[in-house]
C-alpha cells in the first residue's frame, strides 16, 4: 500500500474527520466569532478556514505523537491499532507530526504576524507535551497530573483563535473563553478514557481504572460544568447582561448533574455524551457573540 494511502487509513481510524471536524470548527468559531464581534469586523470565511486548519493540524500533531508514545502499551493492550499492526511505523508518524506542526505555523503566518505570535504559546505547550514536560515519570505517575499538564494546550489554542481575527483586540471577556476551552478540553479527556468494569484492558491506563468509574464520570461532568461557568463569565463581560450569564450558570449545574449518568454508563455512551455536551458548550459563546456583538466594549 502506498504511503499516502496508509496515512489516510491511519487518519480514518485514529483521527476520523467525521468525529473531529465538527469539534475543530466549533472550537475555532468559539474564539474567532466572539473576537470579530468585539472588534466589529466582518466574518472572513477564508481566514476562519485557515484558523480551523491551524487548530486541526495542532490536534493532529498531538494525536500522531501520542500514538508513538503509546506504542509499547498498544502492542500489549491494543494490537489492532495502526502502529502495532504494522500499517505505519514510528518514524513515519514522527515525520508526519513534525510536518503537521510546521504546516500549522505556516498557516498561522499566512493570517497575520499577530496570529503567529498568538500561536507560539500553544506551540511551546505542545512541544513540552511531546516530551512529557521533561518529567515523564512524574507526569505518568498520576493520571490527574498528566491531564492537568496536557490541558494547557487547549486554552492557548483558544487565544490563537481569538487573534486569528484580522482586527483582533484584547478584551476583558477573553478569560471567560480561556476557562471555557480549558474545561472542555479536560472534560473530553476524562470522558475519552472512562470505561465500564468489563471494558477495561490490561496495560491500558484509564481514569476509570485509576480513580473509579463514578469518580471519572464526575470529573468529566465537573470539567464541562466549569467550561460553562467560563461561558457565563464570557457572556457577562461581553455585555450580554446578568440574565444571559445566569442561564449559563444554570446550564453548568445541569451539566454537573450529568455526572450521575457519566459515572454509570459504558465507554461509548460516556464518550458520546461528553462530546455532545462539549460541542454544546462551544456553541454557547458563538450564539452570544451573534446576538450581543460588541456591545460590551
matplotlib code that plots the C-alpha trace (Angstrom):
import matplotlib.pyplot as plt

x = [0.0, 1.3, 2.5, -0.3, -2.9, -1.6, -1.7, -5.3, -6.2, -4.4, -6.3, -9.7, -9.1, -7.3, -8.4, -11.7, -12.8, -16.5, -15.8, -13.1, -14.0, -17.2, -15.4, -12.4, -14.7, -16.9, -13.8, -12.2, -15.5, -15.9, -12.8, -12.9, -16.6, -16.5, -13.3, -14.8, -18.0, -15.7, -13.6, -16.6, -15.1, -16.9, -16.6, -13.9, -14.6, -11.1, -9.5, -11.7, -10.9, -7.2, -7.6, -9.5, -6.8, -4.2, -6.2, -6.8, -3.1, -2.1, -4.5, -3.4, 0.2, -0.8, -2.6, 0.4, 2.9, 0.6, 0.5, 4.3, 4.4, 1.8, 3.4, 4.6, 1.3, -0.7, 1.4, 0.4, -3.2, -4.4, -2.6, -5.3, -4.3, -2.4, 1.0, 1.2, -0.3, 2.4, 0.3, 2.6, 6.0, 7.0, 9.4, 6.6, 4.3, 7.0, 7.8, 4.1, 3.8, 6.7, 5.2, 1.7, 3.2, 5.3, 2.2, 0.2, 2.9, 2.9, -0.8, -0.8, 1.8, -0.4, -3.1, -1.0, 2.1, -0.1, -1.8, 1.6, 2.7, -0.6, 0.1, 3.6, 2.5, 0.4, 3.4, 5.6, 3.0, 2.7, 6.4, 6.5, 3.7, 5.7, 8.5, 6.1, 7.2, 10.7, 9.4, 7.9, 8.0, 6.2, 3.7, 2.8, 2.8, -0.6, -3.2, -4.6, -1.2, -1.0, -4.4, -3.6, -0.2, -1.5, -4.6, -2.5, -2.6, -6.3, -6.9, -3.8, -5.3, -8.4, -6.3, -4.9, -8.4, -9.3, -6.3, -6.9, -9.3, -7.5, -8.5, -8.5, -8.3, -7.6, -10.9, -11.8, -14.2, -11.3, -10.5, -14.0, -13.3, -10.0, -11.7, -14.4, -11.7, -9.8, -12.9, -14.0, -10.5, -10.4, -13.9, -13.4, -10.1, -11.8, -14.7, -12.4, -10.7, -13.6, -14.7, -17.0, -15.5, -15.9, -14.4, -11.0, -8.0, -4.7, -1.8, -4.1, -4.3, -7.8, -9.2, -11.9, -9.4, -7.2, -10.0, -13.1, -15.8, -18.1, -15.2, -14.1, -17.6, -17.9, -14.6, -15.8, -19.0, -17.4, -14.9, -17.6, -19.6, -16.5, -16.4, -20.0, -19.1, -16.4, -19.3, -21.2, -18.1, -17.7, -21.4, -21.2, -18.0, -19.1, -22.1, -24.8, -26.2, -26.9, -29.8, -27.9, -25.0, -27.4, -28.7, -25.2, -24.7, -27.9, -26.7, -23.5, -25.5, -27.4, -24.1, -22.8, -25.9, -24.9, -22.1, -24.5, -25.1, -21.5, -20.4, -22.6, -22.6, -20.3, -17.4, -19.3, -22.0, -19.7, -17.5, -20.5, -22.4, -19.2, -18.6, -22.2, -22.0, -18.6, -19.9, -23.0, -20.7, -18.6, -21.7, -22.6, -20.1, -20.9, -24.5, -23.8, -21.4, -24.0, -26.8, -24.8, -21.9, -19.5, -22.0, -19.9, -16.9]
y = [0.0, 3.5, 5.7, 8.3, 5.6, 4.2, 7.7, 8.1, 4.8, 5.9, 9.2, 7.5, 5.2, 7.4, 10.9, 10.4, 13.7, 12.9, 13.0, 15.7, 18.2, 19.4, 19.9, 21.6, 24.0, 24.7, 25.3, 27.7, 29.6, 29.9, 32.0, 33.7, 34.8, 36.5, 38.3, 39.7, 40.7, 42.5, 44.2, 45.0, 43.4, 41.3, 37.5, 36.5, 32.8, 32.1, 33.5, 31.3, 28.2, 29.0, 29.3, 26.0, 24.3, 25.5, 24.2, 20.9, 20.4, 21.0, 18.4, 16.0, 16.6, 15.7, 12.5, 11.4, 11.9, 10.2, 7.1, 7.0, 7.5, 4.8, 2.3, -0.2, -0.1, -0.5, -3.5, -5.2, -4.0, -2.7, -4.7, -3.9, -0.2, 1.0, 1.3, -2.1, -4.0, -2.5, -0.2, 2.7, 3.0, 5.2, 7.1, 7.8, 9.1, 11.2, 12.8, 13.4, 15.0, 17.4, 18.2, 18.9, 21.4, 23.2, 23.5, 24.9, 27.6, 28.4, 28.7, 30.9, 33.1, 33.4, 35.1, 37.8, 38.2, 38.7, 35.3, 33.6, 35.2, 34.2, 30.6, 30.5, 29.8, 26.9, 25.6, 25.7, 23.8, 21.2, 20.7, 20.3, 17.8, 15.9, 15.4, 15.0, 18.3, 17.0, 14.9, 11.7, 9.7, 12.3, 13.1, 9.4, 8.5, 10.2, 10.4, 13.6, 15.3, 14.0, 15.5, 18.9, 19.2, 18.5, 20.7, 23.8, 23.3, 23.7, 27.2, 28.5, 27.5, 29.4, 32.5, 31.9, 31.5, 34.9, 36.6, 35.0, 37.9, 40.5, 43.3, 41.4, 43.5, 42.5, 42.0, 41.5, 38.8, 36.6, 35.0, 33.5, 31.8, 30.6, 29.0, 27.5, 25.9, 24.6, 22.9, 21.5, 20.0, 18.4, 17.1, 15.4, 13.9, 12.4, 11.1, 9.6, 7.4, 6.3, 2.7, 0.2, -2.6, -5.2, -2.8, -2.2, -3.7, -4.9, -2.5, 0.4, 3.3, 4.9, 7.3, 4.8, 2.2, 4.7, 6.6, 4.5, 4.8, 7.1, 9.5, 9.6, 10.4, 13.2, 14.6, 14.7, 16.4, 18.7, 19.9, 20.5, 22.4, 24.6, 25.2, 26.5, 28.8, 30.2, 30.7, 32.6, 34.8, 35.5, 36.4, 38.8, 40.5, 40.7, 42.7, 40.1, 41.0, 39.1, 37.1, 35.5, 34.8, 33.2, 30.9, 29.7, 29.2, 27.1, 25.1, 24.4, 22.9, 20.7, 19.5, 18.7, 16.6, 14.6, 13.2, 10.6, 9.3, 9.5, 7.6, 4.6, 4.3, 2.3, 3.9, 4.6, 6.4, 8.4, 9.5, 10.3, 12.2, 14.1, 15.1, 16.3, 18.4, 19.8, 20.7, 22.4, 24.4, 25.6, 26.7, 29.0, 31.8, 31.7, 32.3, 35.1, 36.7, 36.7, 38.1, 40.6, 41.5, 44.0, 45.9, 45.3, 47.4]
z = [0.0, -0.9, 1.9, 1.3, 1.3, 4.6, 6.2, 5.0, 6.7, 9.9, 9.9, 9.3, 12.2, 14.7, 13.7, 11.9, 10.2, 10.9, 14.6, 14.9, 12.2, 13.9, 17.2, 15.5, 13.6, 16.7, 18.8, 16.3, 15.9, 19.7, 19.7, 16.3, 16.1, 19.6, 18.5, 15.4, 17.3, 19.8, 17.1, 14.8, 11.7, 9.2, 9.0, 6.6, 5.7, 4.3, 7.4, 9.6, 7.5, 7.8, 11.6, 11.8, 9.7, 12.2, 15.1, 13.3, 12.5, 16.1, 17.3, 14.6, 15.7, 19.3, 18.1, 16.0, 18.8, 21.3, 19.0, 19.1, 22.9, 23.4, 21.0, 23.6, 25.5, 22.3, 21.3, 24.5, 25.1, 21.7, 18.9, 16.3, 16.2, 13.1, 14.6, 16.4, 13.5, 11.1, 9.0, 9.8, 11.5, 14.4, 12.1, 9.7, 12.4, 13.9, 10.5, 9.9, 13.3, 12.6, 9.2, 10.7, 13.3, 10.7, 8.4, 11.3, 11.9, 8.2, 8.1, 11.1, 9.5, 6.4, 8.6, 10.3, 12.3, 15.4, 14.8, 14.6, 17.8, 19.4, 18.3, 19.9, 23.5, 22.2, 20.2, 23.4, 25.4, 22.5, 22.4, 26.2, 26.0, 23.4, 25.9, 28.9, 30.3, 30.8, 33.7, 32.2, 35.3, 37.4, 34.7, 34.2, 37.9, 38.4, 35.6, 37.1, 36.9, 33.3, 32.4, 34.1, 32.5, 29.0, 29.5, 28.9, 25.1, 24.5, 26.2, 24.5, 21.2, 22.1, 22.4, 19.0, 17.5, 19.1, 17.5, 14.1, 13.5, 11.3, 13.7, 17.0, 20.1, 23.7, 25.6, 29.3, 28.0, 26.7, 30.1, 30.0, 26.7, 28.1, 31.1, 28.7, 26.5, 29.5, 30.9, 27.5, 26.9, 30.3, 30.1, 26.8, 28.0, 31.1, 29.0, 26.4, 29.0, 31.1, 30.7, 32.4, 34.5, 31.8, 29.2, 30.9, 29.2, 30.6, 30.3, 29.2, 31.7, 32.1, 34.6, 35.5, 36.5, 38.4, 40.1, 39.8, 37.1, 39.1, 40.1, 36.4, 35.3, 37.9, 36.8, 33.1, 34.1, 36.6, 33.9, 31.4, 34.1, 34.7, 31.0, 31.1, 34.0, 31.6, 29.2, 31.8, 32.5, 28.8, 28.4, 31.4, 30.3, 26.7, 27.7, 27.4, 30.9, 34.1, 32.7, 29.9, 32.3, 34.8, 32.1, 31.6, 35.3, 35.4, 32.4, 34.3, 37.1, 34.7, 33.1, 36.6, 37.2, 34.2, 36.3, 37.6, 34.1, 33.1, 36.1, 35.3, 31.6, 29.3, 27.4, 24.2, 26.0, 28.2, 25.3, 23.1, 25.7, 26.8, 23.2, 22.7, 25.9, 24.9, 21.5, 23.0, 25.4, 22.5, 20.6, 23.6, 23.0, 19.3, 20.0, 22.5, 20.0, 17.3, 19.5, 21.5, 19.2, 20.7, 22.8, 25.9, 24.7]

ax = plt.figure().add_subplot(projection="3d")
ax.plot(x, y, z, "-o")
ax.set_aspect("equal")
plt.show()
